[in-house]
């Protein structure tokens, strides 16, 4: 893995030493119930490089190879400065012709990340895996809450399609927002896994993938702020990642909360290892599909 300054120096020499830019976003000021997601990036990295597993993906990509990642490190932000800072940071990565993969933080980060991706790649399809639709017009008086990023994205017309999978908390307001914005929702009531896989295989445009860890049932990922029973299994989420046949130009992995304000929030680092596994499979899928030409 190359540090960002090493990557930029190599790029100036005409070399292309990496394909995916990884950035940790240690921010959770827009969380509504329990902060702690800011602590996630370092723990995901630790689990990813743990000797408990190797760095090969299920489909045969060696993610420990030197030409896979460049690492921008972990970043913190003041709340008011976060949106512009994250957009500029993401744009720096994407303008270098890299995939972008961000780790950690709360889901409010997705709005500025998608702002950057949409400028680089018009006609984005946004695939969103989550227990919650995060479509509130505002939540608790905060229009930039982690419960509202997809309302902001759709209002700004940053993507052509929003596909949400794993949802199991739609209330009246969010159902109205689904209709207003034409969101394609695959909720867990009557969930047809094979049908959703086929839907994702048929995607054509560039894809932004936003993966909230609580898309998984808390039996598989207890280290989250908003545990919602009845969710996806780890294998189902991996299958969904593998099914995306269009180029994944950018992705975020959010809402892992390791801070123990509830008893045994992440016992034995289960959620950290699950997040690292998803980091691995998203990275491999990025490499498999490449970037749009």
Legacy VTK file of the C-alpha trace (Angstrom):
# vtk DataFile Version 3.0
C-alpha trace
ASCII
DATASET POLYDATA
POINTS 293 float
0.000 0.000 0.000
1.301 3.445 -0.915
0.881 6.494 1.282
-0.836 9.350 -0.549
2.321 11.473 -0.899
4.185 8.482 -2.308
1.360 7.891 -4.764
1.381 11.514 -5.949
5.156 11.465 -6.402
4.928 8.275 -8.454
2.096 9.745 -10.541
4.288 12.774 -11.326
6.908 10.333 -12.636
4.282 8.876 -14.964
3.747 5.766 -12.871
0.409 4.371 -11.710
1.161 2.636 -8.421
-2.385 2.080 -7.124
-5.981 1.682 -8.218
-8.033 2.352 -5.075
-7.760 5.345 -2.760
-8.709 4.509 0.823
-9.640 7.223 3.300
-10.830 7.004 6.884
-13.498 9.533 7.870
-13.558 9.794 11.664
-16.761 11.814 11.973
-20.008 11.169 13.835
-21.289 14.614 14.836
-24.502 14.092 12.853
-25.439 10.883 14.659
-28.866 11.066 16.252
-28.765 8.430 18.988
-25.256 7.314 19.829
-21.913 8.691 18.753
-18.951 6.359 18.323
-18.765 5.739 14.575
-15.794 8.139 14.423
-13.734 5.393 16.067
-14.432 2.927 13.255
-11.750 3.649 10.603
-8.769 2.612 12.718
-10.491 -0.569 13.888
-11.536 -1.566 10.360
-7.932 -1.142 9.188
-6.668 -3.149 12.166
-9.080 -5.981 11.414
-8.308 -5.864 7.689
-4.587 -6.384 8.318
-5.050 -8.834 11.196
-3.119 -12.081 11.035
-6.444 -13.811 11.760
-7.143 -13.670 8.000
-5.276 -13.127 4.745
-5.631 -10.356 2.176
-7.070 -12.402 -0.687
-10.658 -11.815 -1.744
-13.092 -14.624 -2.406
-12.748 -14.146 -6.158
-8.981 -14.381 -6.197
-7.666 -10.811 -5.889
-4.534 -10.315 -3.781
-5.356 -7.106 -1.953
-1.953 -7.093 -0.322
-0.281 -6.405 -3.666
1.534 -3.067 -3.836
-0.480 -1.797 -6.793
-3.936 -2.002 -5.173
-4.255 0.722 -2.508
-3.047 4.192 -1.752
-3.936 5.299 1.761
-4.894 8.868 2.621
-5.056 8.088 6.335
-7.800 8.995 8.788
-9.317 12.483 8.874
-11.306 14.407 11.451
-13.487 17.455 10.762
-15.261 20.237 12.572
-18.997 19.799 11.934
-19.484 22.981 9.910
-16.436 22.276 7.760
-17.160 18.592 7.175
-19.243 18.740 3.958
-16.860 20.892 1.918
-13.767 19.195 3.353
-15.049 15.708 2.533
-16.122 16.728 -0.979
-12.675 18.206 -1.704
-10.892 15.187 -0.236
-12.980 12.767 -2.298
-12.522 14.849 -5.450
-8.738 14.727 -5.018
-8.878 10.924 -5.118
-11.329 10.602 -7.985
-9.509 13.168 -10.140
-6.430 10.957 -9.989
-8.332 8.209 -11.794
-8.739 6.066 -8.687
-11.670 4.279 -7.166
-12.594 5.817 -3.810
-13.348 3.708 -0.731
-14.115 5.537 2.515
-14.218 3.857 5.898
-16.141 4.794 8.971
-18.126 7.637 10.325
-21.843 8.228 10.288
-24.057 8.192 7.219
-24.146 11.983 6.834
-20.780 11.602 5.079
-22.445 10.038 2.057
-23.953 13.323 0.822
-20.606 15.145 0.333
-18.980 11.969 -0.973
-21.675 11.577 -3.621
-21.324 15.266 -4.480
-17.716 14.615 -5.440
-18.476 11.392 -7.288
-21.322 12.916 -9.292
-19.059 15.685 -10.596
-16.524 13.149 -11.811
-19.087 10.601 -13.008
-22.450 11.920 -14.185
-25.340 9.474 -14.487
-24.516 7.735 -11.217
-26.595 4.892 -9.858
-26.552 4.870 -6.057
-26.884 1.429 -4.461
-27.668 1.783 -0.766
-27.656 -1.187 1.640
-29.180 -0.305 5.007
-31.836 -1.090 7.592
-33.000 2.525 7.291
-33.883 4.579 4.234
-32.306 7.775 5.667
-34.760 9.860 3.655
-36.043 12.164 6.399
-36.378 15.767 5.279
-34.624 16.492 8.539
-34.215 14.560 11.760
-34.303 16.274 15.113
-34.098 19.634 13.358
-30.895 18.659 11.538
-31.307 18.517 7.763
-27.801 17.054 7.508
-28.442 14.298 10.042
-27.226 10.789 9.321
-30.932 10.044 8.861
-31.268 12.509 5.958
-28.404 12.141 3.419
-30.463 10.485 0.706
-33.081 13.232 0.817
-30.298 15.764 0.225
-28.804 13.661 -2.573
-32.115 13.279 -4.367
-33.065 16.934 -3.930
-29.774 17.961 -5.513
-30.327 15.471 -8.359
-26.847 14.022 -7.861
-27.802 10.530 -9.056
-30.039 9.088 -11.739
-31.260 6.179 -9.623
-31.370 5.324 -5.939
-31.720 1.622 -5.168
-32.193 0.727 -1.490
-31.837 -2.848 -0.226
-32.434 -4.266 3.251
-34.818 -1.578 4.475
-37.060 -2.554 7.403
-38.061 0.701 9.116
-40.110 2.725 6.605
-42.560 5.044 8.331
-45.167 7.334 6.800
-42.829 10.258 6.091
-40.202 8.043 4.493
-42.776 6.282 2.341
-43.822 9.675 1.016
-40.183 10.470 0.275
-39.785 7.166 -1.580
-42.678 8.149 -3.828
-41.503 11.754 -4.195
-38.020 10.765 -5.333
-38.856 7.577 -7.217
-36.643 5.415 -5.012
-36.388 1.706 -5.875
-36.827 -0.007 -2.500
-36.236 -3.699 -1.822
-37.285 -4.049 1.797
-37.038 -7.121 3.986
-40.770 -7.857 3.996
-41.076 -10.558 1.346
-37.419 -10.105 0.400
-36.508 -11.857 -2.872
-32.744 -12.241 -2.771
-32.391 -13.765 -6.237
-34.555 -11.039 -7.720
-32.416 -8.313 -6.164
-29.218 -9.994 -7.374
-30.581 -10.019 -10.908
-31.567 -6.350 -10.585
-28.003 -5.437 -9.619
-26.461 -7.564 -12.361
-28.388 -5.514 -14.921
-26.971 -2.144 -13.845
-25.103 -0.320 -16.597
-23.903 3.095 -15.459
-21.210 3.992 -12.930
-22.212 2.942 -9.421
-21.727 4.504 -6.011
-22.170 1.912 -3.240
-23.154 3.044 0.260
-23.088 0.248 2.818
-24.412 0.902 6.290
-23.276 -1.942 8.545
-26.738 -2.152 10.096
-28.045 -3.512 6.793
-26.894 -6.765 8.351
-28.965 -8.401 11.036
-27.481 -7.555 14.456
-26.741 -11.251 14.920
-23.955 -10.749 12.356
-22.997 -7.128 13.150
-23.969 -6.043 16.674
-21.605 -3.054 16.729
-24.018 -0.434 15.439
-26.014 2.396 17.013
-29.422 1.364 15.684
-29.855 -2.397 15.907
-32.773 -3.521 13.760
-33.640 -7.230 13.779
-34.665 -9.100 10.656
-31.799 -8.008 8.414
-29.493 -9.440 5.800
-26.916 -12.118 6.493
-23.231 -11.504 5.857
-23.353 -13.947 2.937
-26.305 -12.121 1.391
-24.478 -8.785 1.579
-21.370 -10.287 -0.014
-23.556 -11.766 -2.765
-25.071 -8.321 -3.374
-21.607 -6.760 -3.706
-20.505 -9.483 -6.107
-23.653 -9.033 -8.208
-22.949 -5.403 -9.110
-21.808 -5.744 -12.696
-21.267 -2.063 -13.468
-18.116 -0.204 -12.366
-18.168 0.782 -8.683
-16.403 4.137 -8.873
-16.768 4.932 -5.178
-18.107 3.374 -2.006
-18.508 4.086 1.670
-18.688 1.712 4.625
-20.428 3.554 7.457
-22.134 3.356 10.862
-19.905 0.736 12.479
-19.962 1.924 16.090
-17.504 0.140 18.385
-18.020 2.413 21.400
-19.615 0.530 24.268
-22.443 2.786 25.409
-24.575 -0.337 25.230
-23.324 -3.518 26.918
-21.017 -5.569 24.695
-21.739 -3.466 21.609
-19.118 -5.330 19.562
-18.138 -8.434 21.519
-14.807 -9.912 20.463
-14.535 -7.489 17.532
-17.164 -9.364 15.491
-18.398 -6.279 13.665
-14.883 -4.990 13.014
-13.976 -8.266 11.291
-17.239 -8.221 9.340
-16.544 -4.647 8.210
-13.042 -5.680 7.153
-14.486 -8.566 5.136
-16.872 -6.195 3.359
-13.995 -3.756 2.744
-12.150 -6.639 1.126
-15.003 -7.742 -1.136
-15.933 -4.187 -2.195
-12.296 -3.557 -3.130
-12.137 -6.738 -5.170
-15.362 -5.884 -6.990
-13.935 -2.470 -7.852
-10.896 -4.163 -9.358
-13.034 -6.713 -11.209
-15.176 -4.137 -12.992
-12.598 -1.355 -13.396
-13.545 2.250 -14.121
-15.781 3.566 -16.897
-13.950 4.260 -20.155
LINES 1 294
293 0 1 2 3 4 5 6 7 8 9 10 11 12 13 14 15 16 17 18 19 20 21 22 23 24 25 26 27 28 29 30 31 32 33 34 35 36 37 38 39 40 41 42 43 44 45 46 47 48 49 50 51 52 53 54 55 56 57 58 59 60 61 62 63 64 65 66 67 68 69 70 71 72 73 74 75 76 77 78 79 80 81 82 83 84 85 86 87 88 89 90 91 92 93 94 95 96 97 98 99 100 101 102 103 104 105 106 107 108 109 110 111 112 113 114 115 116 117 118 119 120 121 122 123 124 125 126 127 128 129 130 131 132 133 134 135 136 137 138 139 140 141 142 143 144 145 146 147 148 149 150 151 152 153 154 155 156 157 158 159 160 161 162 163 164 165 166 167 168 169 170 171 172 173 174 175 176 177 178 179 180 181 182 183 184 185 186 187 188 189 190 191 192 193 194 195 196 197 198 199 200 201 202 203 204 205 206 207 208 209 210 211 212 213 214 215 216 217 218 219 220 221 222 223 224 225 226 227 228 229 230 231 232 233 234 235 236 237 238 239 240 241 242 243 244 245 246 247 248 249 250 251 252 253 254 255 256 257 258 259 260 261 262 263 264 265 266 267 268 269 270 271 272 273 274 275 276 277 278 279 280 281 282 283 284 285 286 287 288 289 290 291 292
